[in-house]
Amino acid sequence: MPQARPARRDRHVGAHPCVSRPHSGAAALQFRAGGRTAVRHLRSVSPPVPLPSPSRSVSSSPSMSRAGNSNTAALERAGAETVKRAVQLDVASRFQESLVCYQEGIDLLLQVVKATTDEAKKRRYRQKISEYMTRAEDIKKHIEKEKQDGKYHKQIRIEENATGFGYEKLFHEYLTEIVSEVWVEDPYIRQVHQLYNFLRFCEMLVKGPCKVRTIHLLTSYDKGGGSSQQMAALEEIKQSLSNYGVTLNIDFSSSIHDREIRFNNGWMIKIGRGLDYFKKPQGHFSIGYCDFDLRPCHETTVDVFHTKHTKQM
C-alpha cells in the first residue's frame, strides 16, 4: 500500500478542537494538511466571489446582543467563541479541526437566528453564517482531496493511563456502511488477553454500521506452550463469526513486526502497540474490566491514513 507522503504537522492537545485553551488531556491530535502547497490549494478553490480572508472579516464574530433572554445570549456567546476558534484553526492550517468548529458554530448561530425576533440581527447572522458555510465547504473539499491523493494523515497520541479509547471510540469514524472487508496485521494475537482483544474488535465490527463479510488476520504463531490455546481460541472465534455471516481468514508469519488495520473504504490505522494498548485491570470485578472506554491505556501513538488503494494480503 502506498504510504502517505510527509507533510507539515500541526499539534493540538486536548479533548475537543473547539476549546480555545485546551486542557492537558489524554490525547494529542496532529493533522497533516499538505503544508504550504495544501494551504495555497485550499485558498484557490474559493467560489467565484472571493471569500474574505479568515484573518480579517471572516474572523469577525457577530456582535453580541444585550437584549433577549439569557438562553439566546448564551447561544450567542457560545456561537461566537466557536466560530472564533474555527477561524484560528483555519489560519493555522489545522483544517480538520477547524471544520468541526465551523460546523458546531454554524449550528449554534442558526439556533440564535431561530430564537431572535430582531430582524436586523437575523440578517447579520445569516450573512455571517453564509460566509462560514462557504468556508466550511471549501475545507471539506480540500480534506476530501487529501484523502483521495493519499496525503491525509491524522495522528492521535494516547498518553499513559489515559481512558476513553475503547475500540468503538477509536474506529467508529472510519467504519462507514460500505466497509465489507478488514485486514488486521498484528504479531501479538497470542496470549489470552490479546485473543480477547481481537475478539472484542470483531464484536465491534459485527455490531457496527458496516456490513463486514470478511476479516483477514495476519499474526505470529505462538511457539511456546500456549500454541494449542492460541489455535483453539482463533478457531472458536472463526466459528462464532461464521454464525454472523463473517468469514475469518487466519495466516501466520514469523517475520511480521508492523501493526496495522485496514478497511476496504481506504482507511488505514497504525497503532504503535497494535490492539494490545490497554493496561491489565486491577481485578476481575474492577471498573474497566468489561468496558474498554474505562480501562487505562499504555502510552502509544495512532496514525490514520487514507489511500486510494487497499493492499491485498
C-alpha positions as CSV (number, residue, x, y, z in Angstrom):
1,M,0.0,0.0,0.0
2,P,1.5,3.4,-0.9
3,Q,2.4,5.4,2.2
4,A,1.2,8.9,2.8
5,R,3.8,11.5,1.8
6,P,5.3,13.6,4.6
7,A,3.7,16.9,5.2
8,R,3.6,19.5,7.9
9,R,2.3,18.5,11.3
10,D,0.1,20.7,13.5
11,R,-0.3,19.6,17.1
12,H,-3.4,20.0,19.2
13,V,-3.6,18.8,22.7
14,G,-7.0,18.4,24.4
15,A,-10.3,16.6,24.2
16,H,-12.1,19.0,21.8
17,P,-10.7,21.2,19.0
18,C,-13.2,23.9,19.6
19,V,-11.9,24.7,23.1
20,S,-9.7,27.7,22.7
21,R,-7.5,26.8,25.7
22,P,-7.3,23.0,25.7
23,H,-6.5,21.2,28.9
24,S,-3.7,18.7,29.3
25,G,-5.9,15.8,28.2
26,A,-5.5,12.1,27.3
27,A,-4.5,12.6,23.7
28,A,-2.8,14.9,21.3
29,L,-4.0,15.2,17.8
30,Q,-1.8,16.0,14.9
31,F,-3.1,16.7,11.4
32,R,-1.1,16.7,8.2
33,A,-2.6,19.1,5.6
34,G,0.0,19.1,2.9
35,G,1.9,22.1,4.2
36,R,2.0,25.4,2.3
37,T,1.1,23.7,-1.0
38,A,-2.2,22.5,0.6
39,V,-2.9,25.9,2.0
40,R,-2.5,27.5,-1.4
41,H,-4.7,24.9,-2.9
42,L,-7.4,25.5,-0.4
43,R,-7.3,29.2,-0.9
44,S,-7.5,28.6,-4.7
45,V,-10.8,26.7,-4.5
46,S,-12.8,29.7,-3.4
47,P,-16.1,30.3,-5.1
48,P,-16.4,32.9,-8.0
49,V,-16.9,35.7,-5.5
50,P,-13.7,35.7,-3.4
51,L,-14.1,34.9,0.3
52,P,-12.8,37.4,2.7
53,S,-9.6,36.3,4.3
54,P,-10.2,34.3,7.5
55,S,-7.8,36.5,9.4
56,R,-10.0,39.6,8.6
57,S,-13.7,39.8,8.0
58,V,-14.5,36.1,8.3
59,S,-13.0,36.2,11.8
60,S,-15.2,39.0,12.9
61,S,-17.7,37.3,15.2
62,P,-21.3,38.6,15.1
63,S,-21.9,41.3,17.6
64,M,-23.4,40.2,20.9
65,S,-26.9,41.4,21.7
66,R,-27.6,42.7,25.1
67,A,-31.3,42.1,24.5
68,G,-33.2,38.8,24.6
69,N,-33.4,36.1,27.1
70,S,-30.5,34.5,28.8
71,N,-30.7,31.4,26.7
72,T,-30.3,33.3,23.5
73,A,-27.5,35.3,24.9
74,A,-25.7,32.1,26.0
75,L,-26.1,30.7,22.5
76,E,-24.7,33.9,21.0
77,R,-21.6,33.7,23.2
78,A,-21.1,30.0,22.5
79,G,-21.5,30.5,18.8
80,A,-19.2,33.5,18.6
81,E,-16.5,31.7,20.6
82,T,-16.8,28.6,18.5
83,V,-16.5,30.3,15.1
84,K,-13.7,32.4,16.5
85,R,-11.8,29.2,17.4
86,A,-12.7,27.8,13.9
87,V,-11.0,30.7,12.2
88,Q,-7.9,30.4,14.5
89,L,-7.6,26.8,13.5
90,D,-8.3,27.7,9.9
91,V,-5.5,30.3,9.8
92,A,-3.1,27.8,11.4
93,S,-4.0,25.3,8.5
94,R,-5.5,22.8,11.0
95,F,-8.3,22.2,8.6
96,Q,-9.9,19.0,10.1
97,E,-10.3,20.7,13.5
98,S,-11.5,24.0,12.0
99,L,-14.2,22.2,10.1
100,V,-15.6,20.6,13.3
101,C,-15.7,24.1,14.9
102,Y,-17.2,25.8,11.9
103,Q,-20.0,23.1,11.8
104,E,-20.7,23.5,15.6
105,G,-20.5,27.3,15.4
106,I,-22.9,27.4,12.5
107,D,-25.4,25.1,14.3
108,L,-25.3,27.4,17.4
109,L,-25.8,30.6,15.3
110,L,-28.7,29.0,13.4
111,Q,-30.3,28.5,16.8
112,V,-29.8,32.1,17.6
113,V,-31.4,33.2,14.3
114,K,-34.4,31.0,15.1
115,A,-34.8,32.4,18.6
116,T,-34.4,36.1,18.0
117,T,-37.1,38.4,16.8
118,D,-34.7,41.2,15.8
119,E,-34.8,41.3,12.0
120,A,-31.6,43.3,11.7
121,K,-29.8,40.8,13.9
122,K,-31.2,37.9,11.8
123,R,-29.8,39.5,8.6
124,R,-26.4,40.0,10.2
125,Y,-26.2,36.4,11.5
126,R,-27.4,35.0,8.2
127,Q,-24.7,36.8,6.4
128,K,-22.0,35.5,8.7
129,I,-23.5,32.0,8.6
130,S,-23.3,32.1,4.8
131,E,-19.6,33.0,5.0
132,Y,-18.8,30.3,7.5
133,M,-20.8,27.7,5.5
134,T,-19.0,28.6,2.3
135,R,-15.6,28.3,4.1
136,A,-16.5,25.0,5.7
137,E,-17.5,23.6,2.2
138,D,-14.1,24.7,0.8
139,I,-12.3,23.0,3.7
140,K,-14.4,19.8,3.3
141,K,-13.5,19.6,-0.4
142,H,-9.8,20.1,0.5
143,I,-9.8,17.4,3.1
144,E,-11.6,15.0,0.6
145,K,-8.9,15.7,-2.0
146,E,-6.2,15.0,0.6
147,K,-7.8,11.6,1.2
148,Q,-8.1,10.8,-2.5
149,D,-4.5,11.8,-3.1
150,G,-3.4,9.6,-0.3
151,K,-1.9,12.5,1.7
152,Y,-4.3,12.6,4.6
153,H,-2.7,11.9,8.0
154,K,-4.1,12.2,11.4
155,Q,-2.1,11.3,14.5
156,I,-3.5,10.6,17.9
157,R,-1.2,10.3,20.9
158,I,-2.6,8.2,23.7
159,E,-0.9,9.1,26.9
160,E,0.0,6.8,29.8
161,N,-3.1,5.9,31.9
162,A,-5.5,7.8,29.6
163,T,-9.0,6.5,29.4
164,G,-11.8,6.8,26.8
165,F,-10.1,5.0,24.0
166,G,-12.2,1.8,23.6
167,Y,-12.2,0.3,20.1
168,E,-15.6,1.9,19.2
169,K,-14.3,5.4,20.1
170,L,-11.1,4.8,18.1
171,F,-12.5,3.2,15.0
172,H,-16.2,4.3,14.6
173,E,-15.3,7.3,12.5
174,Y,-13.8,5.1,9.8
175,L,-16.3,2.2,9.8
176,T,-18.7,3.5,7.2
177,E,-21.5,1.5,5.8
178,I,-19.6,0.4,2.7
179,V,-16.9,-1.4,4.8
180,S,-17.2,-5.1,4.0
181,E,-13.6,-6.3,4.3
182,V,-11.0,-5.8,7.0
183,W,-7.3,-6.6,7.3
184,V,-5.6,-6.9,10.6
185,E,-1.8,-7.3,10.9
186,D,-0.7,-7.8,14.5
187,P,2.1,-10.1,15.6
188,Y,0.7,-10.3,19.1
189,I,-2.6,-12.1,18.9
190,R,-1.3,-15.0,21.0
191,Q,-1.8,-14.6,24.8
192,V,-5.3,-14.9,26.4
193,H,-5.8,-11.2,26.9
194,Q,-4.6,-10.5,23.3
195,L,-7.0,-13.0,21.9
196,Y,-9.8,-11.4,23.9
197,N,-8.7,-8.0,22.4
198,F,-9.1,-9.4,18.9
199,L,-12.5,-10.9,19.9
200,R,-13.7,-7.5,21.1
201,F,-12.5,-5.9,17.9
202,C,-14.5,-8.5,15.9
203,E,-17.6,-7.8,18.1
204,M,-17.3,-4.2,17.3
205,L,-17.3,-5.0,13.5
206,V,-20.3,-7.2,13.9
207,K,-22.2,-4.5,15.8
208,G,-21.1,-1.6,13.7
209,P,-23.0,0.2,10.9
210,C,-20.6,-1.5,8.4
211,K,-21.5,-4.8,6.7
212,V,-18.3,-6.7,7.2
213,R,-18.2,-10.1,5.5
214,T,-14.5,-10.9,5.6
215,I,-11.8,-10.4,8.1
216,H,-8.2,-11.2,7.3
217,L,-5.9,-11.8,10.3
218,L,-2.1,-12.0,9.9
219,T,-0.3,-12.7,13.2
220,S,2.6,-14.7,14.6
221,Y,2.5,-18.3,15.8
222,D,3.0,-18.8,19.5
223,K,5.9,-21.2,19.6
224,G,5.7,-21.7,23.3
225,G,3.4,-23.7,25.5
226,G,0.4,-21.6,24.5
227,S,0.3,-22.6,20.9
228,S,-2.6,-25.0,21.3
229,Q,-4.6,-22.4,23.3
230,Q,-4.0,-19.8,20.5
231,M,-5.1,-22.1,17.8
232,A,-8.2,-23.3,19.7
233,A,-9.2,-19.7,20.5
234,L,-8.8,-18.4,17.0
235,E,-10.8,-21.4,15.6
236,E,-13.6,-20.7,18.1
237,I,-13.6,-17.0,17.1
238,K,-13.7,-18.1,13.4
239,Q,-16.7,-20.5,14.0
240,S,-18.5,-17.8,16.0
241,L,-18.1,-15.2,13.3
242,S,-19.5,-17.6,10.8
243,N,-22.8,-17.6,12.7
244,Y,-23.0,-13.9,11.8
245,G,-22.1,-14.4,8.1
246,V,-18.5,-13.3,8.6
247,T,-15.5,-15.2,7.3
248,L,-12.3,-15.1,9.2
249,N,-9.1,-15.9,7.3
250,I,-6.1,-16.6,9.5
251,D,-2.5,-16.6,8.4
252,F,0.8,-16.7,10.3
253,S,4.1,-15.0,9.7
254,S,7.4,-15.5,11.6
255,S,8.7,-12.1,10.3
256,I,5.7,-9.9,10.9
257,H,6.5,-6.8,13.0
258,D,4.4,-3.9,11.9
259,R,0.9,-3.4,13.2
260,E,-1.9,-2.0,11.1
261,I,-5.6,-2.3,10.4
262,R,-7.1,-1.6,7.0
263,F,-10.7,-1.2,5.8
264,N,-11.7,-1.5,2.2
265,N,-13.0,2.0,2.1
266,G,-9.4,3.3,2.1
267,W,-8.7,3.9,5.7
268,M,-5.6,2.5,7.3
269,I,-4.9,2.8,11.1
270,K,-1.5,2.0,12.5
271,I,-1.3,1.6,16.3
272,G,2.1,1.5,17.9
273,R,1.1,-1.3,20.3
274,G,-1.5,-2.9,18.0
275,L,-4.8,-3.9,19.6
276,D,-2.9,-4.5,22.9
277,Y,-2.7,-0.9,24.2
278,F,-4.8,-1.4,27.4
279,K,-3.4,-2.0,30.8
280,K,-4.2,-5.0,32.9
281,P,-7.3,-4.3,35.1
282,Q,-6.8,-4.2,38.8
283,G,-9.2,-7.2,39.3
284,H,-11.9,-9.2,37.6
285,F,-14.5,-7.0,39.3
286,S,-12.9,-3.6,38.9
287,I,-14.2,-0.8,36.7
288,G,-12.8,-1.1,33.3
289,Y,-12.6,-4.8,33.2
290,C,-15.5,-5.1,30.8
291,D,-15.8,-1.6,29.4
292,F,-12.6,-0.6,27.5
293,D,-13.6,3.0,27.5
294,L,-12.9,3.0,31.2
295,R,-9.7,0.9,31.0
296,P,-6.4,2.9,31.5
297,C,-4.1,2.7,28.4
298,H,-0.4,2.3,27.8
299,E,1.2,5.2,26.1
300,T,1.1,4.7,22.3
301,T,0.6,6.5,19.0
302,V,-2.2,6.0,16.5
303,D,-1.6,7.1,12.8
304,V,-4.5,7.3,10.5
305,F,-4.1,7.5,6.7
306,H,-6.5,7.4,3.8
307,T,-5.3,6.0,0.5
308,K,-6.8,5.2,-2.9
309,H,-5.9,1.5,-2.8
310,T,-6.1,-1.2,-0.1
311,K,-3.1,-3.5,-0.1
312,Q,-4.0,-7.2,-0.5
313,M,-2.6,-9.7,1.9
